[in-house]
């Protein structure tokens, strides 16, 4: 087990690789990171090119976009986390996305990312996450699929999923319409008028008439 390779560094010590297929986003991230006074920023249009250059000259931090082709940010993350990619497998990775659904965030974190950042990027939010990551002492451990993941993340996400499921069930119970208690049907009243009984189809009902001899 080991911590990521940027653990304990100052923000001014960072050598950051940015991977994004948008030139404008590359420029924004470069400008933002340099304003934080990081030591070095390198930008790449594709994950494939970034991987090739990182093998030759490893950085100590990676920021990647999610939606890229042919290799996505998730595929880049999963490639980096393979044991055979050492020492790159121990790099901290932040994934940027404009589609931050709960499912996407869950998947990226389970695959070993330190953070997911929503676009459009907030400089203060990115700065906060960079500093948090530099203090993140969680261990990287080997997962069942032969890739490094962050220790305890899967268990935490599973527990949150169970809580959300329980909340959903409780909401369904609260939202369900309440049924009124069942009432017994009133007894059929006795028919006293023979003519009315005939009209209503109760010909078998007859009221008692006085005897002629009475």
C-alpha positions in Angstrom: 0.0 0.0 0.0 1.2 3.6 -0.7 -0.2 7.1 -0.8 -0.4 9.0 -4.1 2.9 10.6 -5.3 1.8 14.2 -4.6 1.0 13.6 -1.0 2.6 16.2 1.3 3.8 18.5 -1.5 3.2 22.2 -1.7 1.1 23.5 -4.5 4.2 25.2 -5.9 5.9 21.8 -6.3 3.3 20.4 -8.7 4.1 19.2 -12.2 0.6 18.9 -13.7 -0.5 17.2 -16.9 -3.8 18.5 -18.3 -5.7 16.3 -20.8 -8.6 17.9 -22.7 -9.6 17.8 -26.4 -10.8 21.4 -26.1 -8.1 24.0 -26.7 -10.1 26.7 -24.9 -10.4 24.5 -21.8 -6.7 23.7 -22.0 -6.0 27.5 -22.0 -8.3 28.1 -19.0 -6.8 25.3 -17.0 -3.2 26.4 -17.8 -4.0 30.0 -16.9 -5.8 29.0 -13.7 -3.0 26.6 -12.5 -0.3 29.0 -13.3 -2.1 31.6 -11.2 -1.8 29.1 -8.3 2.0 29.2 -9.0 2.3 25.5 -9.7 5.8 24.6 -11.0 4.8 23.2 -14.4 1.8 22.7 -16.6 1.7 20.5 -19.7 -1.4 20.2 -21.9 -2.4 17.4 -24.3 -5.3 17.0 -26.8 -5.6 13.2 -26.4 -5.1 10.6 -23.6 -2.9 8.5 -25.9 -0.4 11.4 -26.4 -0.5 12.2 -22.7 0.3 8.6 -21.8 3.2 8.4 -24.2 4.7 11.6 -22.8 4.0 10.7 -19.2 6.0 7.5 -19.6 9.0 9.5 -20.7 8.6 12.3 -18.2 6.3 11.5 -15.3 4.3 14.4 -13.7 3.0 14.3 -10.1 -0.6 15.3 -10.9 -3.1 14.6 -13.6 -6.3 16.6 -14.5 -8.3 15.0 -17.3 -11.6 15.7 -19.1 -14.2 12.9 -19.0 -15.6 13.1 -22.6 -12.8 12.5 -25.0 -12.3 10.3 -28.1 -11.0 7.8 -28.9 -9.8 7.3 -25.2 -12.1 8.8 -22.6 -10.9 10.3 -19.3 -12.3 7.2 -17.5 -10.2 4.9 -19.8 -7.2 7.0 -19.1 -7.7 6.7 -15.4 -8.2 2.9 -15.6 -5.0 2.6 -17.7 -3.0 4.7 -15.3 -4.1 2.6 -12.3 -2.7 -0.7 -13.7 0.2 -2.2 -11.8 2.3 -2.3 -14.9 2.1 1.5 -15.3 4.2 2.1 -12.2 5.1 4.8 -11.1 2.2 6.4 -13.0 -0.3 4.2 -11.2 0.3 6.2 -8.0 -0.5 9.6 -9.5 -3.4 11.6 -8.1 -6.1 12.2 -10.7 -8.9 14.8 -10.9 -11.6 14.2 -13.5 -13.5 17.2 -15.0 -17.0 16.8 -16.5 -20.0 18.8 -17.6 -22.2 15.8 -16.9 -21.7 15.2 -13.2 -24.5 12.6 -12.6 -24.4 10.5 -9.4 -23.8 7.4 -11.5 -20.8 8.9 -13.3 -19.2 10.3 -10.1 -19.7 6.9 -8.4 -18.0 5.1 -11.3 -15.0 7.5 -11.5 -14.4 7.4 -7.7 -14.6 3.6 -7.6 -11.9 3.5 -10.4 -9.5 5.5 -8.3 -9.9 9.2 -9.0 -9.3 11.5 -6.1 -11.9 14.0 -7.2 -14.6 14.8 -9.8 -14.9 18.5 -10.7 -17.9 19.9 -12.5 -17.6 22.2 -15.5 -17.7 25.2 -15.8 -14.7 25.2 -13.5 -14.5 27.5 -10.6 -10.9 28.6 -9.8 -11.6 28.7 -6.1 -13.2 25.2 -6.3 -10.2 23.8 -8.2 -7.7 25.4 -5.8 -9.6 23.8 -2.9 -9.6 20.4 -4.4 -5.9 20.6 -5.3 -5.0 21.5 -1.7 -7.3 18.8 -0.3 -5.7 16.2 -2.6 -2.2 17.2 -1.4 -3.3 16.4 2.2 -5.2 13.2 1.2 -3.5 10.4 3.1 -5.7 7.6 1.9 -3.8 4.5 0.7 -3.9 3.1 -2.8 -4.6 -0.6 -2.7 -4.8 -3.3 -5.3 -8.4 -4.0 -6.4 -9.9 -7.3 -7.5 -9.3 -6.4 -11.2 -5.6 -5.8 -10.8 -5.9 -2.0 -10.7 -5.1 0.3 -7.8 -8.0 2.0 -6.1 -8.3 4.3 -3.1 -8.8 2.3 0.1 -12.3 2.5 1.6 -14.0 4.4 -1.2 -16.1 1.4 -2.5 -17.3 0.7 1.0 -18.2 4.3 1.6 -20.1 4.5 -1.7 -21.9 1.3 -1.0 -23.1 2.6 2.4 -24.3 5.9 0.8 -26.2 3.8 -1.9 -27.9 1.9 0.9 -28.9 5.1 2.6 -30.3 6.6 -0.6 -32.3 3.4 -1.2 -33.7 3.5 2.3 -34.6 7.2 1.9 -36.4 6.3 -1.4 -38.4 3.6 0.3 -39.4 5.9 3.1 -40.5 8.6 0.7 -42.6 6.0 -1.2 -44.4 5.1 2.0 -45.0 8.7 2.9 -46.3 9.5 -0.6 -48.7 6.5 -0.7 -52.4 7.5 -0.5 -54.0 6.6 2.8 -57.1 4.4 2.6 -60.1 5.1 4.7 -61.0 2.3 7.1 -63.6 -0.1 5.6 -67.1 0.5 6.7 -69.7 -2.2 7.0 -72.6 -1.8 4.6 -75.8 -0.8 6.3 -78.5 -3.4 6.6 -81.2 -3.4 3.9 -84.2 -1.6 5.4 -87.4 -3.6 5.8 -89.9 -2.9 3.0 -93.3 -2.0 4.4 -95.1 -0.8 1.3 -96.2 -3.8 -0.9 -96.7 -1.5 -4.0 -93.2 -0.1 -3.6 -91.8 -3.6 -3.1 -93.4 -4.7 -6.4 -92.0 -1.7 -8.3 -88.5 -2.4 -6.9 -88.6 -6.0 -7.9 -89.2 -7.4 -4.4 -92.4 -9.1 -5.3 -91.7 -11.8 -2.7 -91.9 -9.3 0.1 -95.5 -8.8 1.4 -96.6 -6.8 4.3 -99.2 -8.5 6.5 -102.7 -7.3 5.9 -105.6 -7.5 8.5 -107.8 -10.5 8.2 -111.3 -9.7 6.6 -113.0 -11.2 9.5 -111.1 -9.0 12.0 
